[in-house]
Amino acid sequence: MKRVLYTYCFKIILALCIIYGTNLYAQDTSITIKYDTVKVVKKKSIRIIIVRSVPKFILQLSGSFSFGALELQGHNGGFSLHDVVSGKNYGARNGYGVNLSGKIPLHKKGHFWIDISAGFTRFQSNLITNNTKEGKVAYNDFSGGAGLDYFFTPADKVKYFLGAEFLGSYIFGKLLIPYDITDPNYGKSREVKIKGAFRLGYCVFAGLEYAFEKNFGVNLGVKFTHANLLLKKSTAPTSDSEFDLNDDSSEPPVLYGGWKQFAFTTVFAGFSYYFGVKENRYKLP
């Protein structure tokens, strides 16, 4: 009887232990679950276009390199004493210079502009070639002009333009030649002054400007200049130390004299400054 009672009590205790242990395991797993909330912020982009007005004034400063044309060139790129003395050409081909110009619009849209400029160009027979056996020559050309420009896209970043000016030029120079001009191989040389002469002419040009900022940009272009279209003159030298520009034909012919064109092509590049530019901002849909 006792044995049956002990067995019955053992089974009850074992059953209670199993139920208690299962309940503890269920409680442990129920508290390990966590939930996180993430907030997502939506962003909205706004597109804006900037429109610039036409400048009220443009100031251009450019450096240049020039290539002589017609009679403003040397013999095969060098200096020929015979050509200069006989008036066949000027004896120099290449030059360099600087130009400053101001432009004022004639109307609100900015297509037509008044152009006022001042410049300096120096030509040397030995600028590129060093052929000085027969001598060398240099010319200085100070010029001022006024004319008209046309801008195709005056309010854009890239501004294409073309124009023309009426020029006044003051040209003078210096010649270094042998003492005996009939003998280029003569050892000693002498300096001869080319007296200053005022001439009237023109130039035509085309180029573009690129505006990096509202008030600042760069310019690039090409120009053709004919500096002595009008007022040509030749006179016989009165001494061995100086003579006039002598760019006109004459009868009888004079020393250094002949029908000569002071004409050249120029490639220029520089900076532009824009005054009075306004920026308007518009929101795009």
C-alpha positions as CSV (number, residue, x, y, z in Angstrom):
1,M,0.0,0.0,0.0
2,K,2.8,2.4,0.9
3,R,4.6,1.6,-2.3
4,V,1.6,2.6,-4.4
5,L,1.3,5.8,-2.4
6,Y,5.0,6.7,-3.0
7,T,4.7,6.1,-6.7
8,Y,1.6,8.2,-7.0
9,C,3.3,11.2,-5.1
10,F,6.5,10.9,-7.3
11,K,4.3,11.2,-10.5
12,I,2.5,14.3,-9.2
13,I,5.8,16.1,-8.3
14,L,7.3,15.2,-11.7
15,A,4.3,16.6,-13.5
16,L,4.4,19.9,-11.5
17,C,8.1,20.3,-12.3
18,I,7.5,19.9,-16.1
19,I,4.6,22.3,-16.1
20,Y,6.6,25.0,-14.1
21,G,9.7,24.7,-16.3
22,T,7.7,25.1,-19.5
23,N,6.0,28.2,-18.1
24,L,9.3,29.8,-17.3
25,Y,10.7,29.2,-20.8
26,A,7.6,30.8,-22.4
27,Q,7.9,33.9,-20.2
28,D,11.6,34.4,-21.2
29,T,11.0,34.4,-24.9
30,S,8.0,36.7,-24.8
31,I,10.1,39.8,-23.5
32,T,12.9,39.7,-26.2
33,I,10.8,41.2,-29.1
34,K,11.4,45.0,-29.8
35,Y,9.9,47.3,-32.4
36,D,11.7,50.5,-33.9
37,T,10.0,53.3,-35.8
38,V,11.9,55.1,-38.6
39,K,10.8,58.5,-39.9
40,V,11.4,59.3,-43.6
41,V,11.5,63.0,-44.7
42,K,10.5,63.7,-48.2
43,K,12.6,66.4,-50.1
44,K,11.3,68.7,-52.8
45,S,13.7,70.2,-55.4
46,I,13.1,73.7,-56.9
47,R,14.5,74.6,-60.3
48,I,15.5,78.2,-60.9
49,I,16.7,79.9,-64.1
50,I,18.9,83.0,-64.0
51,V,18.4,85.6,-66.8
52,R,20.9,88.4,-67.2
53,S,20.2,91.8,-68.7
54,V,22.2,93.4,-71.5
55,P,25.3,95.3,-70.1
56,K,25.2,99.1,-70.0
57,F,28.9,99.3,-70.9
58,I,31.6,96.8,-71.9
59,L,35.3,97.4,-71.4
60,Q,37.7,95.2,-73.3
61,L,41.4,94.8,-72.8
62,S,43.2,92.6,-75.3
63,G,46.7,91.5,-76.2
64,S,47.5,90.7,-79.9
65,F,49.8,89.2,-82.4
66,S,49.8,90.5,-85.9
67,F,50.8,89.2,-89.4
68,G,51.7,91.8,-92.0
69,A,49.8,91.9,-95.3
70,L,50.5,93.4,-98.8
71,E,53.6,95.6,-98.5
72,L,53.9,95.2,-94.7
73,Q,56.1,92.1,-94.9
74,G,59.7,91.3,-95.3
75,H,61.5,89.4,-98.0
76,N,60.7,85.7,-97.2
77,G,60.1,86.7,-93.6
78,G,63.4,88.5,-93.2
79,F,64.9,92.0,-93.9
80,S,65.9,93.0,-97.4
81,L,67.9,96.2,-97.7
82,H,67.2,96.6,-101.4
83,D,63.4,96.2,-100.9
84,V,63.3,98.8,-98.2
85,V,65.5,101.4,-99.9
86,S,63.6,101.0,-103.2
87,G,60.2,101.4,-101.5
88,K,59.1,97.9,-102.4
89,N,57.9,97.0,-98.9
90,Y,58.3,98.0,-95.3
91,G,60.8,95.2,-94.4
92,A,58.9,93.9,-91.4
93,R,56.2,91.2,-91.2
94,N,55.3,90.3,-87.6
95,G,54.2,92.4,-84.6
96,Y,52.6,92.4,-81.2
97,G,50.4,94.9,-79.3
98,V,47.6,95.8,-76.9
99,N,44.2,97.3,-77.4
100,L,41.6,98.9,-75.1
101,S,38.0,99.5,-76.2
102,G,34.8,100.7,-74.7
103,K,31.3,99.7,-76.0
104,I,28.0,101.5,-75.4
105,P,24.6,100.0,-76.5
106,L,22.5,102.1,-78.8
107,H,19.2,100.5,-77.6
108,K,17.7,98.3,-74.9
109,K,18.0,95.0,-76.8
110,G,21.7,95.6,-77.2
111,H,22.4,94.5,-80.7
112,F,24.0,97.7,-82.0
113,W,26.9,99.3,-80.0
114,I,29.1,102.4,-80.4
115,D,32.8,101.3,-80.2
116,I,35.6,103.6,-79.2
117,S,39.2,102.2,-79.0
118,A,42.8,103.0,-78.5
119,G,45.7,100.6,-79.4
120,F,49.4,100.1,-79.9
121,T,51.2,97.7,-82.3
122,R,54.9,97.2,-82.8
123,F,56.3,95.5,-85.9
124,Q,59.9,94.2,-86.0
125,S,61.8,92.6,-88.9
126,N,63.7,90.4,-86.3
127,L,60.7,89.5,-84.1
128,I,60.7,85.8,-85.3
129,T,63.5,85.5,-87.8
130,N,67.0,86.7,-86.8
131,N,68.2,87.7,-90.3
132,T,69.9,91.0,-89.5
133,K,72.9,90.7,-92.0
134,E,71.5,93.5,-94.1
135,G,70.0,95.5,-91.3
136,K,66.7,95.6,-89.3
137,V,63.7,97.9,-89.0
138,A,60.9,98.5,-86.4
139,Y,57.6,100.4,-86.7
140,N,55.4,101.7,-83.9
141,D,51.7,102.3,-84.6
142,F,49.6,104.2,-82.1
143,S,45.9,104.3,-83.2
144,G,42.5,105.5,-82.1
145,G,39.2,104.6,-83.6
146,A,35.4,104.8,-83.4
147,G,32.9,102.6,-85.1
148,L,29.9,100.3,-84.8
149,D,29.6,96.8,-83.4
150,Y,26.8,94.2,-83.8
151,F,26.2,91.7,-81.0
152,F,24.2,88.6,-82.0
153,T,23.6,87.4,-78.4
154,P,24.2,90.4,-76.1
155,A,22.5,89.0,-73.0
156,D,23.9,85.4,-73.2
157,K,27.0,84.0,-71.7
158,V,28.5,83.6,-75.1
159,K,28.3,86.9,-77.0
160,Y,29.2,86.8,-80.7
161,F,30.0,90.1,-82.4
162,L,31.4,91.8,-85.5
163,G,32.2,95.4,-86.2
164,A,34.1,98.1,-88.1
165,E,36.0,101.2,-87.1
166,F,37.3,104.3,-88.7
167,L,41.0,104.7,-87.6
168,G,43.5,107.5,-87.1
169,S,47.1,106.2,-86.8
170,Y,50.4,107.8,-85.9
171,I,53.3,105.6,-87.4
172,F,57.0,106.1,-86.8
173,G,60.0,103.8,-86.6
174,K,63.7,103.2,-86.7
175,L,66.0,101.6,-89.4
176,L,69.4,100.2,-88.8
177,I,71.3,99.8,-92.1
178,P,75.0,99.7,-93.3
179,Y,76.7,103.0,-93.8
180,D,77.0,102.2,-97.5
181,I,73.5,101.2,-98.7
182,T,75.0,100.0,-102.0
183,D,77.1,97.4,-100.1
184,P,75.1,95.3,-97.5
185,N,78.3,93.5,-96.5
186,Y,79.9,96.8,-95.3
187,G,80.9,96.3,-91.6
188,K,79.6,99.4,-89.9
189,S,75.9,100.3,-89.4
190,R,74.0,103.5,-88.9
191,E,70.6,104.3,-87.4
192,V,68.0,106.1,-89.6
193,K,64.9,107.7,-88.0
194,I,61.5,107.1,-89.7
195,K,59.7,110.3,-88.9
196,G,56.2,110.1,-87.5
197,A,53.3,110.4,-90.0
198,F,49.5,110.6,-89.4
199,R,47.3,108.4,-91.5
200,L,43.6,107.6,-91.8
201,G,42.3,104.0,-92.3
202,Y,39.9,101.4,-91.0
203,C,39.6,98.0,-89.4
204,V,37.1,95.2,-89.4
205,F,36.8,92.5,-86.8
206,A,34.8,89.5,-85.5
207,G,35.0,87.5,-82.3
208,L,33.2,86.3,-79.2
209,E,33.1,86.9,-75.5
210,Y,32.4,84.4,-72.8
211,A,31.0,85.7,-69.5
212,F,32.3,83.5,-66.6
213,E,30.4,85.7,-64.1
214,K,27.9,88.5,-64.1
215,N,30.6,91.2,-64.5
216,F,33.6,89.4,-65.9
217,G,34.5,87.4,-69.0
218,V,37.1,86.8,-71.7
219,N,37.3,87.8,-75.4
220,L,38.8,86.2,-78.5
221,G,38.8,87.3,-82.1
222,V,40.5,88.3,-85.4
223,K,40.9,91.8,-87.0
224,F,42.1,93.2,-90.3
225,T,43.6,96.7,-90.2
226,H,44.4,99.0,-93.1
227,A,46.1,101.9,-91.3
228,N,47.2,104.2,-94.2
229,L,44.3,104.2,-96.6
230,L,44.2,108.0,-96.8
231,L,46.8,110.8,-96.5
232,K,49.7,108.9,-98.1
233,K,52.7,111.0,-98.9
234,S,56.4,110.7,-100.0
235,T,59.1,113.3,-99.9
236,A,62.8,113.1,-100.7
237,P,65.0,112.7,-97.7
238,T,66.9,115.8,-96.7
239,S,69.6,113.9,-94.7
240,D,71.0,110.5,-94.3
241,S,69.8,110.3,-90.7
242,E,66.0,110.5,-91.2
243,F,63.2,110.2,-93.8
244,D,59.4,110.3,-93.9
245,L,57.2,107.2,-93.9
246,N,57.1,107.6,-97.8
247,D,54.1,105.4,-98.5
248,D,53.0,107.1,-101.8
249,S,54.2,106.7,-105.3
250,S,56.0,109.7,-106.8
251,E,57.6,111.0,-110.0
252,P,60.5,111.0,-110.0
253,P,60.9,108.2,-107.4
254,V,62.4,109.1,-104.0
255,L,64.6,107.1,-101.7
256,Y,62.5,104.7,-99.5
257,G,59.4,105.8,-101.4
258,G,56.7,103.7,-103.0
259,W,53.0,102.9,-103.0
260,K,52.8,100.8,-99.8
261,Q,49.9,99.6,-97.7
262,F,50.4,99.5,-93.9
263,A,47.9,96.6,-93.5
264,F,47.9,93.6,-91.2
265,T,45.8,90.8,-89.7
266,T,45.6,90.5,-85.9
267,V,44.6,87.7,-83.6
268,F,43.6,89.1,-80.2
269,A,42.6,87.7,-76.8
270,G,41.9,89.3,-73.5
271,F,39.4,90.2,-70.7
272,S,36.0,91.9,-70.7
273,Y,34.3,93.7,-67.9
274,Y,30.5,94.3,-67.9
275,F,28.9,97.3,-66.2
276,G,25.3,97.5,-65.2
277,V,24.3,93.8,-65.5
278,K,21.2,92.8,-63.6
279,E,20.2,89.2,-62.7
280,N,16.6,88.0,-62.6
281,R,15.7,84.6,-61.1
282,Y,12.6,82.7,-62.2
283,K,11.2,79.5,-60.7
284,L,10.6,76.7,-63.3
285,P,7.4,74.6,-63.0
